[in-house]
Every structure is written in C-alpha cells, then in structure tokens.
Amino acid sequence: MNWLLNAVFDLKDYKIFDAADFFDLVIRYGFNFLITFIIVRVIYYPLYRNKDYLFTYFIFNSIIFMVLYIMNNVKMEFGVSFGLFAVFSILRYRTEDIPIKEMVYLFLIIAVALVNSLSTKKVSVSEILFANGVIVGLIYAMEHMWLMRNESYKVILYEKIENIKPENYQNLLQDLRDRTGLKIHRAEIKNIDFQTDTTRLTIYYNVDPKNRN
C-alpha cells in the first residue's frame, strides 16, 4: 500500500501539460513532416514508384524525431550522443540489401529528423529553414536537373545460368536487353539455385522520368 501512496504523491513532480513545450513539439514535428513529405512523396516517389519505402521513410523519420526531441529536451547530453550513435548504427541491421539510392534517401530523412529535433534556442528559425531548404533543393536539382538519366531497377528470375559466368557478362546484358526491351547497363547476382538452374538478378537500367509508369 505504501508504494501506491508514494506513487500518487510522486505524480505532483510531473507536468501534466506545458503549453509552450507542447506547441513547440507540434510546430517542429509539423515542419519536419512537411520537409519529409516533399522529399519522399514529391521528389522520390514520382521517380521510383516504390511504395514499400514510403512506409519506411515516413515511419523512420517520425520515430527518430520523437525520440531525439524528447532526449534533447531532458538535457541528457550523453544520452543524445548515444542516441545519435544508435540511429546510424541501426542502418546495417536490415533483413535485405537496400539499393544505394534508397539508402541515400533513408540517410536524408534521418538527417532531416536530426536537424529539426535537436535544434535549440541558439539556432534561429532562418538557419533551420536554410538547412532544410538546402537539403530539399539539392535533392531536387540532382534528380531533375543535373541527373538527366534516372536509374531504376527490377529483381528478376533468370534461367540461362551459363550467362552468369564473368566471361559471359556482356552476353548476359545483351540477352536481358533483348528480352525485356529495357536499356540495361548492369546486373547483379543476388543468389543462385543450382537445383533449378536459376538465378535471381537485380537489373539496372536508365529511364526517362517522362516515360515512367
């Protein structure tokens, strides 16, 4: 019974609602979500059409933002440092290989969450806006202006297993081009099944953004 009474009295030490802190969180998260939406839905998705990563990017960004915002507000300097280390370390704990382009976008939405959650009163609003503007502007410029040929990829099951030998690489690419009609410039072997004489390939090809489905 004593532990229950102690718990009730300890509640007096907790703040039920702090308007300033609450609205600071809402405004910061709203801005963070807006930037993430522009990067993921406006820039990334129209180019790559991969719905699986939409879920990952939005959830990853929101979770990291909330965790680091709370950690930063309780002034846990060591904890914040440990949290940053953990955030970037988790990237290598994945169930499957992530293509380099998707990994870059994942890093970007993490960086956006870090910038918008760890900013303090020493950082002006204009500095935060500039940092986010640079990130969005650079991504848009690289995807739509400087990189005229956009790379896409598909995972396929391939049965001509003799073509996966290093000396037959050009034959492999040409066969894939002839059969798919895509401008394939490279292919990577994911796994080989010698029982069925098939292999799983990731093929990479250049596509004009105007012709994407």
N, C-alpha and C positions, 0 to 999 in steps of 0.2 A: 504493500500500500504506500509505503514511503517513497518508493521510486516513482509512483504515479503522481504524488503531490509535488515531488521535485521537478518532474517533467512539466507539470502545469505552471509552476512558478517560473521555470526557465523560459517559458514562452514569452514572458514580458521582455526578454532581451532581444526578441526578433521583431523586425519591422514588417508589419502586415502589408503596407502599401506606401511606397515613396513615389510621389507623382513625378518628380524631376528625373529620378533614375529610370522609372518605367517608360516615360515618354522618350528618354534618350535611347533606350533599348529599341523601342518601336521605330523611331526615326532612323536609327542606324541600320536596323535589320531591313526596313523597307528600302533604303537606298542600296544596301548590299544586294538584296533580291533583284532590284531593278537592273543593276550592273550585270549580275549573273544571267538574268533573263536576256539581256541584249547580247551577251557573249554566246550563250548556249542556244537560245531559240531564234535569234535574229541572224547571227553570223554562222554558227556551227551547223545547225540542223538543215537549213536550206541547201548547204553544200554537200553534206554527208548522209543525210536521211537515216541516221541510226538512232532509233527510238530507245534502244537499250541504254545508251549512255546518257540520254536526257534524264532518266530517273537517277542515275548515279551522280551526275553533276549537281543537280539541284539538292538532293538529299545530303551529299557530301559537304557541299558549301554551307548549308543551313546548320548542320550538326557542328561543324568546325567553328562557325561564327558564334553559336550559342555557348559552346564550351569555353572558348577563349575569351569571350566577353565576360562571362561570369568569373573566370580565373583572374582576368585583368582587374576587375572591379574589387576583388577582395585583397588586392595588393600582394599577391603571392608571387614575388619575383622569381623565386626558384621554381615554383610550380609552373609559371608561364613558360620558363625556359625549357622545362621538362616536357611540357605540353607541345611546344613547337617541335622538339626533337621527335616526339612520338608521332605527330602528324605526318612528318615527312618520312619517317621510318616505315609507316604503315603501307606506303606505296608499293613496297616489294612483297607484301603479303597478299597475293591475289591468286585466284584459282586458275586463271588462264592468262596467256600473254596478251597485253594490251598494245595495239599498234602505236607507233611513236606519235602520230598526230593526236590520237585520243589521249595519250599520256600528257602531251603538252597542254591540252585543254584542261585536263584534270589538275595539273600543276597551276594553271592560271586561275581556276575557280577557287583553289585553296589560297592562292596569293591574295585574291580579292577579299576573301573572308578574313584573312590575317590583317590586311590593311584597314578594313572597315571596323574590325572588332577591337583591335589593340590601339587604335588612335586615342590619344589623351587630349586634355585641355591645352597642352603645349603645342598641339598641331592644329592649325587653323582650318576652317571649313574649305577655304580656297585651295589649300595644299592637298586635302583629301580628294576634292573634285579634280584637281590636276592629275593626281596619281591614277585615279580611275579612268580619267579621260585618255591618258597616255596608253594605258593597257588596252582599252577598247579601240582607240584609234589605230594603234599599231597592228592589232589583230585584223581589223577591217582592211587596212592598207595591204597587209601581207596576203590576205586571202583574195581580195577583189581587184587590187591594182597591180601589185608587183609580181604576184604568182599567177601568171596568165593561164597556166595549165595546172588544173587541180587534180591531185591524185586520189583515186578511190581504190577499193579493194573488195574482193569476194573470196570466200572459202569454198573450194570445190573438191569433189571426189574424182580422182584421176586414175584410169585403169591401165594406161600404157606405161607400165612400171620401168620398162627399159630406158625410157627417156629421162629418168631422174638421175642417171649417171652424169657425173661432171662433164664428160666429153660430149654428151648429147644435150647439153643445156640449151643451145640455140635451136635444136630440133624441137625441144620441149616448148620453148616460147612460140615458135612458128606454128606448131600444132595447136596450141591454145588459141592463138590469134585466128587461125583458120576456122576453128570450131565454135568460138564464141563471138567472133566479129569485133572484139574489143582490141584497143591499141595497148596491148600488154607489153610492159617493158621489163618486168622482173617477176620472179615467182620464188616462193619459199616453201620448203618441205616442212610440214607440221608433224606428220607421223606416217609410218609405213606399215602396212599389213601384208606380210608375205604369204599368209594363208589364203587370202583372196586376191593377191597380186594387185592391190590398190594402194593409193597414197592420198593423203589429204594435203592439198596445196592452198596457199594463200597467193592469189594473183593480184598484181598491182597494175593499174592502167590509168592513163590520163583521160580526163573527160572535160569537155567544155561545160561550165556551170549552166549555160543556157539550155543545154540538152539533157540535164539531169531529170530523172523521173520524180 
